[in-house]
Amino acid sequence: MMDRSIAGMRCWTVRPIAHHGGYLPRKLGGTVRYGLENIGRTLLNVDFDSGQSLMVLADDVILDAAEGAAVGDV
């Protein structure tokens, strides 16, 4: 089910993430559009500051602590 409660929250990549156009670097910022669960995994759709919009695993990003939520709350 789609979770929009974290929409608009800032996040940062914790490791390089491979995607169809190359790699996203570590510590790249982005804005979460929504979260969803698929086969027991939490996925986040993120609009990254570099222009890419990707589905990433929740373990690949950390939510900005200033926003007051944790990835486990998705």
ROLO-844916 format. One record per residue (C-alpha): residue number from 1; x, y, z. Coordinates in steps of 0.02 Angstrom, whole numbers. Each point is the difference from the previous one (the first is absolute). Layout:
<pts>
{num = NUM	X = X	Y = Y	Z = Z} .
...
</pts>
This chain:
<pts>
{num = 1	X = 0	Y = 0	Z = 0} .
{num = 2	X = 62	Y = 174	Z = -41} .
{num = 3	X = 54	Y = 108	Z = 147} .
{num = 4	X = -3	Y = 188	Z = -29} .
{num = 5	X = 29	Y = 48	Z = 183} .
{num = 6	X = 185	Y = 27	Z = -37} .
{num = 7	X = -27	Y = 95	Z = -162} .
{num = 8	X = 107	Y = 156	Z = -9} .
{num = 9	X = 129	Y = -59	Z = 127} .
{num = 10	X = 183	Y = 24	Z = -42} .
{num = 11	X = 114	Y = -151	Z = -9} .
{num = 12	X = 183	Y = -40	Z = -39} .
{num = 13	X = 79	Y = -152	Z = -84} .
{num = 14	X = 109	Y = -105	Z = 116} .
{num = 15	X = 95	Y = -90	Z = -139} .
{num = 16	X = 22	Y = 14	Z = -188} .
{num = 17	X = -159	Y = -62	Z = -84} .
{num = 18	X = 6	Y = -81	Z = -173} .
{num = 19	X = -139	Y = 46	Z = -121} .
{num = 20	X = -32	Y = -7	Z = -188} .
{num = 21	X = 101	Y = 160	Z = -33} .
{num = 22	X = 151	Y = -36	Z = 110} .
{num = 23	X = 23	Y = 27	Z = 187} .
{num = 24	X = -69	Y = 122	Z = 127} .
{num = 25	X = 140	Y = 54	Z = 117} .
{num = 26	X = 0	Y = -20	Z = 188} .
{num = 27	X = -75	Y = 146	Z = 99} .
{num = 28	X = -108	Y = 60	Z = -146} .
{num = 29	X = -156	Y = 89	Z = 61} .
{num = 30	X = -176	Y = -28	Z = -59} .
{num = 31	X = -184	Y = 20	Z = 42} .
{num = 32	X = -111	Y = -150	Z = 36} .
{num = 33	X = -158	Y = -7	Z = -106} .
{num = 34	X = -77	Y = -155	Z = 81} .
{num = 35	X = 41	Y = -168	Z = 79} .
{num = 36	X = -72	Y = -171	Z = -32} .
{num = 37	X = 23	Y = -180	Z = 53} .
{num = 38	X = 34	Y = -135	Z = -130} .
{num = 39	X = 32	Y = -181	Z = 45} .
{num = 40	X = 49	Y = 47	Z = 178} .
{num = 41	X = 121	Y = 139	Z = -54} .
{num = 42	X = -27	Y = 186	Z = 25} .
{num = 43	X = 32	Y = 101	Z = -157} .
{num = 44	X = 6	Y = 189	Z = -14} .
{num = 45	X = -28	Y = 104	Z = -156} .
{num = 46	X = 125	Y = 143	Z = 13} .
{num = 47	X = 30	Y = 155	Z = -108} .
{num = 48	X = 188	Y = 26	Z = 17} .
{num = 49	X = 81	Y = 171	Z = -10} .
{num = 50	X = 99	Y = -57	Z = -153} .
{num = 51	X = -163	Y = -20	Z = -100} .
{num = 52	X = -30	Y = -188	Z = 10} .
{num = 53	X = -161	Y = -70	Z = 71} .
{num = 54	X = 25	Y = -178	Z = 62} .
{num = 55	X = -74	Y = -137	Z = 107} .
{num = 56	X = 130	Y = -43	Z = 132} .
{num = 57	X = 3	Y = -121	Z = 145} .
{num = 58	X = -30	Y = 83	Z = 168} .
{num = 59	X = 172	Y = -61	Z = 58} .
{num = 60	X = 84	Y = 100	Z = -140} .
{num = 61	X = -53	Y = 169	Z = 71} .
{num = 62	X = -17	Y = 85	Z = 168} .
{num = 63	X = -137	Y = 123	Z = 35} .
{num = 64	X = 52	Y = 171	Z = 62} .
{num = 65	X = -3	Y = -6	Z = 191} .
{num = 66	X = -66	Y = 178	Z = 5} .
{num = 67	X = -161	Y = -66	Z = -78} .
{num = 68	X = -35	Y = -111	Z = 152} .
{num = 69	X = -28	Y = -170	Z = -82} .
{num = 70	X = 99	Y = -159	Z = -22} .
{num = 71	X = 8	Y = -118	Z = -147} .
{num = 72	X = -74	Y = -138	Z = 109} .
{num = 73	X = -157	Y = 106	Z = 19} .
{num = 74	X = -40	Y = -13	Z = -186} .
</pts>
